[in-house]
Amino acid sequence: MKQFFARPNVQYWSKFIGKTIFYFGILLMLIYLYHYKNIDGGSFIYNEF
């Protein structure tokens, strides 16, 4: 098993997949937090215009 994960090709793809899942999770979290903002709320920048 150690020999399998010691291959450079496997290490490359496992890092790539790990980073992809990590950044996809961050993106989902940011989209989730963005939906808490409401246009009728006071924090929207164009409310005063």
C-alpha positions, -999 to +999 in steps of 0.1 A: +000+000+000+029+024+008+044+016-026+012+026-043+010+060-026+047+066-031+043+068-068+047+104-082+016+100-104-006+090-075+007+117-053+000+143-080-036+132-085-043+128-048-031+164-042-051+177-071-083+160-060-077+171-024-072+207-034-102+206-057-125+193-029-111+219-005-116+248-028-151+235-038-160+234-001-148+270+004-168+281-027-200+264-013-194+280+020-191+315+005-222+309-016-241+298+015-230+328+035-238+351+006-274+340+007-278+354+042-275+389+028-308+404+019-313+433-005-338+449+020-311+448+047-290+477+057-257+462+046-265+464+008-244+492-007-270+505-032-299+509-007-295+546-004-297+554-042 
